[in-house]
Amino acid sequence: MNVFRSICLLVAIGYSGLALSATPVSVKTVRYADVAYQPVHTTAAEVIAKHDSTISAEISAVVINVKHDTGDKVNAGDTIIELDCRTHKLQLQQAKANHDAVVAQHTNAKKLFESAKKLQKQNNISRELYNQREADAARLKAESLGSKAGIESAKIAVEKCNIIAPYDGYISERFISKGEHAQPGTPVFQMITSAKGRVEAHINTFQYDSFINGEDFQFVYDGLSYDIITDSILPVLDKTYRTHTARLTFTENPAPTGSHGELKWKDSQLAVPSNMVVVRNKQAGVLVADNSKARFVAVDSYTEGHPAFVTLEPDTQIITIGRHGLKSGDAIMINP
């Protein structure tokens, strides 16, 4: 009798355990559409000038006039510094005179060669003299071309006596003064363009894909946000920073050139907060309610502590409370 009672007790306990395991787990959920969002990415950025140039002298001469100084706004083609051009103008005159002399000699050589050709047909000139006339005409033609190039070279030198602004902008620094002797390659002033600058940022490899497909790019500086669009991003890594260099353009009013701020953009993919992620069998994912049962939805390429990129139907119910210890397939009861 005691054995029979023991068996009955064990059977009762077994049935009780089965009933307990089949009891739905009480959970609370939230709609995917209510928690899904586009993560915002940020990185340091600065506004760089489209052109920031060190302008140098291209000829050897003494500075005779400084027409613009540091801080001045100038237009493309404005003369900034004047150099003493007397020597170069004399060289231009000499080049023209040399060219005129060579042209005159070439003209005479051509006439002599024409005469030689007529005499050669009549067999009234030696072959040696004929060849000499032909060579003289060819040599002087080449010399005339060379002397013409000398004129153009001298003209360029004279043009370089005025050091001009290559574009619209500002003189940010002047390096030379009146009376100083400039040599080719001597920096004379620093110039920065007045055109609106561009945003430059260094994108690390983890942000690269989100940047490429990003939306709503903004540059934030001094509490203000400026709308920008992507101009370019290098697919190769920078040797110094081991990042991808990106350039962006302002769509409207720009931030001041030289300002340091923050580049922000939204990810094109929807994600859920990291606190909704669970790990089952070493796989990260979220638990959702599916016909009174829990269902595990895996999340690929998840980084702990970061948003989890997962695409679900808007009305999908994500389990938030009661998910600890819950497995895919377990019975659940959703509490309001």
Secondary structure by P-SEA (a helix, b strand, c coil): caaaaaaaaaaaaaaaaaaaaaccccbbbbbccccbbbbbbbbbbbbbbccccccccccccccccccccccccccccccccccccaaaaaaaaaaaaaaaaaaaaaaaaaaaaaaaaaaaaaccccaaaaaaaaaaaaaaaaaaaaaaaaaaaaaaaaaaccccccccccccccccccccccccccccbbbbbccbbbbbbbbcccaaaaaaaccbbbbbcccbbbbbbbccccccccccccbbbbbbbbccccccccbbbbbbbbbcccccccccccccccbbbbbbbcccbbbbbbbcccccccbbbbbccccbbbbcccccccccccbbbbcc
